[in-house]
Amino acid sequence: MSHLRPSTEEHTQLLHELGPLPIRGTAWPGWIKILAWVVLAFIGGQIVRIAAGPLGQNISSMVTGSIIVCFIGLLVLARYMHVSQTSITETGIQQSWLSRREVAWEDIQFVKFIPLFASKKLICFLGRGRPVVFQAGTKELQIAFARISLVYRRRK
């Protein structure tokens, strides 16, 4: 599988083109983070409104507990979205999340850049195991992801 990776010269050229490393930024765009909090506030408001009204009296405690646990889970995810950072260094790519995502350059076989509307993603395929997905919330990271994908594209 090592024949799929770029040569040492191509990798060195990539690091040079990326500019001064590390490149750091938020994993999610600001507008997505704000939207997540607004949606959560709306959901929380609806939960309180229903719980305080006559419909709330008829809901079983198991259902109420399940809704509260799910809402707390959404709050935790929104918080991690808010504080998550992605960085590209000379050793590889890292992202803080629920657990730290980290990939060394030498472990990457090929990558795929997915420029979705709400999130720009870099999917790193490794020699074995599951692919690792990184998010880019800043222009600098998005440009770096696009350059990385050109160098680490699938080769035949």
N, C-alpha and C positions, 0 to 999 in steps of 0.2 A: 504494500500500500504506500510505501514511501515515495514511489514514482509519481504519486498524485500530488504531492506537496511541491511548492515552488522551490527552486534552487536557493542555496545560501545567498548568492548574489542578488536574486530577485527579492528575497526577504530583507536583506540589508538595504536595498534601494527603496523598498516600501517604508521601512523605518525612517529613512532619510526624507522621503517625500511627505511623511506625516508631520514632520517638523519636530520642534522640541517636545520631548516626552517627559512626563506623562501628559496625556490629554484626559482631563476630568470634566465631568458634567453630570447633570441630573439624568436619571434613567427615563423619566417621563416628562413630557412637555408640561409647562405650567398650566395651560388651559385644561389639560386632561385632569391634572391634580385638583384644580378648582371645581371642575365638573363633578368629579368623584365626591368631593365634600358636599356640594350642593345636593346631589342625588341622595346622599346619606342623610342629610338634614331633612329632606323631604320625606324619606322613608321613616325616619325617627319621628317626625311630626305626625305622620299617618298612624304609626303604632300608638303614640300617646293619645291621639284623637279617638281612635277606635277603642282603646283600653278604657278611656274615661267615659265613653258613651254606653248606651244600653246593650250594644252588640258585645262589648267587652265582658259583660257579666256572664254571657253564655259560652265563652271559650274555655275549654278545659285547661287545667294547669299544665298538662303535658304539652299542649300546643303552645301555650304562652311561653313556657320554658324553652321550647324549640325555637320559637321566633326570636327570643332574647339572645340565645346562643348564636344563632345565625347573624343577627345584627351586630353582635360583638365581634364575630369573625370578619364581617365586612369592615368594621371600624379598624381592626388590626391590619387588614390588607390595605386600606386607604392610607393608614399611617406609614406603612412600609413603602407604598407608592410615593408618598410625599418626601420621604427622606432618602430613598434609594439613590445611590451614585454609581456611575459606570466610569471605569478608567482603563486607558490603554497605556501600557508601559513597555519597556524593552523586554520584559520577561513574558508578557502575555496580556490577557484581558481579564478584568475583574468587575464584579457588580455586587453591591450589597443588596440583600433581599432578605426574605425570611431566614434563609441560610445563604452563606456567601457563595457566589458562583465565581469560579476561577478556572481559566484555561491557559496553559503554557503554549507558546508558539509552536514548540516542537511536537505537541500532541494533536495539533489541528491538521486534519487531512484535507478538508475543503470547507468553504463557507458559502452561505447563501444570504444575500441581503434582501430583506422584504420591506419595501417602503410603503407601509400601510398609511392611511390617512391620519389615524390617531397615534400611531406608534411606528417608529422605524426600528426594525429588528435585524440582528445579525445572528444567524443560526450557525454554530460551529459544530461540524461533524468530526468526531474523533475516531481514532483507530478502532476502538471498541467502546461499548456502552452507549448511553443515550446522548443525543445531541444537546448542546448547551445553548440557550437563547439569551442574548443580551439586548437591552433596550437603549435607545439613544434619544435623549430629550433635548439636546442642544444641536445647533448647526454644525459645530466643530466635530462632535461625535458622529453625526450623520454622514458628513463628508469623509471622515476617517473610515467608517464602516463601508462606504461605497468603494473607497480605494482598496481596503483589505479584500473585499469580495472580488475585485478585478484580479488581484494577485493570487488569491487562494481559490480561484474558481475550479470547478471539477475539470480534470484533464483526462484525456483518453490515452 
